[in-house]
Amino acid sequence: MNEENGVNRRTHVRFRFQTPFLAELSLWRVRDRGLRSRAQKVIVRDISLGGCSFISKLQLPLREDVEWLVQLELGHYTAKPRLILLHRREEEGSIVYGGRWIMTALERQAFQFRFNDYVRLMLLESPHIHTLYKKIADRNDDGQFKHLDVTS
């Protein structure tokens, strides 16, 4: 049992946000019929190149033929990937949903570029990034190069 817990089954690394990250969720398509609904605010818990999980009070169906449009503000870019919900669980009076993105190869490449750019920007603004840089610099220090001061 412990060996199973140590194995990472995900193909993509998920990034969990320290502060609430809001997105807008709306119905995109049911079966082959394009349907639109009003956008509802949801809180994104974590996100990756493969999908995301979010918190909502809405009761949403878990069906393969229902696609949702998620509008994400990734820095200066607005991404609108489509999502199929795969699972849900209740947590502290809200419902946590998880799903995978539905994208063409071109959409995936554009989303990957914007997502990587946003993650890089988000990590640079993190208060702990300088400590991480210092730890990495100290670990690889062989004494022949000057120490790089990353705190100034």
FILUM-62690 format. One line per field, with one value per residue (C-alpha): residue in one letter; y, x, z. Coordinates in steps of 0.1 Angstrom, whole numbers, plus 5000, padded with zeros to 4 digits. Each point is the difference from the previous one (the first is absolute). Layout:
BEGIN
r: (A / ...) .
Y: (Y / ...) .
X: (X / ...) .
Z: (Z / ...) .
% end
This chain:
BEGIN
r: (M / N / E / E / N / G / V / N / R / R / T / H / V / R / F / R / F / Q / T / P / F / L / A / E / L / S / L / W / R / V / R / D / R / G / L / R / S / R / A / Q / K / V / I / V / R / D / I / S / L / G / G / C / S / F / I / S / K / L / Q / L / P / L / R / E / D / V / E / W / L / V / Q / L / E / L / G / H / Y / T / A / K / P / R / L / I / L / L / H / R / R / E / E / E / G / S / I / V / Y / G / G / R / W / I / M / T / A / L / E / R / Q / A / F / Q / F / R / F / N / D / Y / V / R / L / M / L / L / E / S / P / H / I / H / T / L / Y / K / K / I / A / D / R / N / D / D / G / Q / F / K / H / L / D / V / T / S) .
Y: (5000 / 5025 / 4993 / 5010 / 5033 / 5009 / 4996 / 5031 / 4990 / 5034 / 5009 / 5037 / 5018 / 5019 / 5034 / 5009 / 5037 / 5017 / 5027 / 4995 / 4998 / 5008 / 4987 / 5002 / 4967 / 4998 / 4971 / 4996 / 4969 / 4971 / 4970 / 5016 / 5030 / 5033 / 5015 / 5031 / 5010 / 5029 / 4999 / 4992 / 5008 / 4970 / 4997 / 4981 / 4978 / 4987 / 5000 / 4981 / 4995 / 4970 / 5015 / 5018 / 4997 / 5027 / 5007 / 5009 / 4999 / 4990 / 4964 / 4991 / 4967 / 4977 / 4990 / 4994 / 5017 / 5033 / 5026 / 5030 / 5032 / 5013 / 5036 / 5004 / 5033 / 4989 / 5033 / 5021 / 4972 / 4986 / 4962 / 4983 / 4963 / 4975 / 4975 / 4966 / 4993 / 4966 / 5000 / 5019 / 4998 / 5021 / 5020 / 5025 / 5007 / 5005 / 4977 / 4994 / 4990 / 4986 / 4998 / 4998 / 5025 / 4993 / 5017 / 4997 / 4998 / 5037 / 5010 / 4979 / 5016 / 5035 / 4991 / 4984 / 5032 / 5023 / 4977 / 4996 / 5038 / 5005 / 4974 / 5016 / 5034 / 4986 / 4983 / 5032 / 5019 / 4974 / 5011 / 4967 / 4999 / 5019 / 4975 / 4972 / 5016 / 5003 / 4964 / 4989 / 5022 / 4988 / 4964 / 5003 / 5022 / 4986 / 5030 / 5011 / 5026 / 5030 / 4996 / 5016 / 5023 / 4994 / 5019 / 5035) .
X: (5000 / 5028 / 5017 / 4968 / 4998 / 5036 / 4995 / 4990 / 4973 / 4997 / 5017 / 5000 / 5011 / 4972 / 5005 / 4981 / 4993 / 5008 / 4974 / 4965 / 5001 / 4966 / 4988 / 4967 / 4983 / 4972 / 4983 / 5014 / 4985 / 4977 / 5005 / 5004 / 4978 / 5017 / 4983 / 5011 / 4993 / 5008 / 5035 / 5003 / 5031 / 5019 / 5032 / 5027 / 5019 / 5027 / 5007 / 5023 / 5004 / 4977 / 4971 / 4990 / 4980 / 4977 / 4976 / 4964 / 4966 / 4983 / 4988 / 5016 / 4995 / 5030 / 4994 / 5024 / 4977 / 4998 / 5027 / 5006 / 5018 / 5025 / 5012 / 5033 / 5019 / 5037 / 5018 / 4995 / 4983 / 4965 / 4998 / 4967 / 5006 / 4971 / 4997 / 4983 / 4993 / 5013 / 4994 / 4986 / 5001 / 4985 / 5024 / 4990 / 4966 / 5011 / 5006 / 5034 / 5000 / 5028 / 5002 / 5022 / 5005 / 4986 / 5023 / 5014 / 5037 / 5002 / 4978 / 5022 / 5032 / 4986 / 4987 / 5033 / 5019 / 4976 / 4999 / 5038 / 5004 / 4975 / 5016 / 5034 / 4985 / 4982 / 5031 / 5021 / 4975 / 4999 / 5015 / 5019 / 5017 / 5031 / 5005 / 4997 / 5025 / 5024 / 4996 / 5007 / 5031 / 5014 / 4994 / 5020 / 5027 / 5035 / 5018 / 5016 / 4973 / 4988 / 4967 / 4971 / 4980 / 4964 / 4985 / 5009) .
Z: (5000 / 5009 / 4966 / 4982 / 5018 / 4991 / 4962 / 4981 / 4975 / 4984 / 4968 / 5007 / 5031 / 5017 / 5014 / 5031 / 5006 / 5034 / 4994 / 4986 / 4962 / 4985 / 4966 / 4981 / 4992 / 4974 / 4981 / 4965 / 4984 / 5008 / 4977 / 4966 / 5007 / 5009 / 5030 / 5019 / 5035 / 5022 / 5015 / 5037 / 5022 / 5013 / 5021 / 4982 / 5025 / 4977 / 4963 / 4976 / 4963 / 5003 / 5019 / 5032 / 5032 / 5013 / 5029 / 4994 / 5017 / 4967 / 4993 / 4967 / 4981 / 4995 / 4964 / 4971 / 4976 / 5019 / 4994 / 5021 / 4990 / 5027 / 4996 / 5017 / 5004 / 4997 / 5005 / 4969 / 4981 / 5001 / 4994 / 4993 / 5000 / 5000 / 5028 / 5006 / 5037 / 5012 / 5038 / 5029 / 5038 / 5028 / 5021 / 5028 / 4986 / 4964 / 4971 / 4985 / 4964 / 4979 / 4962 / 4970 / 4972 / 4965 / 4975 / 4965 / 4995 / 4991 / 5030 / 5023 / 4987 / 5005 / 5035 / 5009 / 4990 / 5019 / 5031 / 5001 / 4997 / 5028 / 5023 / 4995 / 5008 / 5031 / 5013 / 4996 / 5021 / 5027 / 5033 / 5004 / 4966 / 5011 / 5028 / 4975 / 4977 / 5029 / 5010 / 4965 / 4997 / 5033 / 4991 / 4967 / 5015 / 4994 / 5015 / 4967 / 4990 / 5018 / 5018 / 4982 / 5022 / 4990 / 5029 / 4987) .
% end
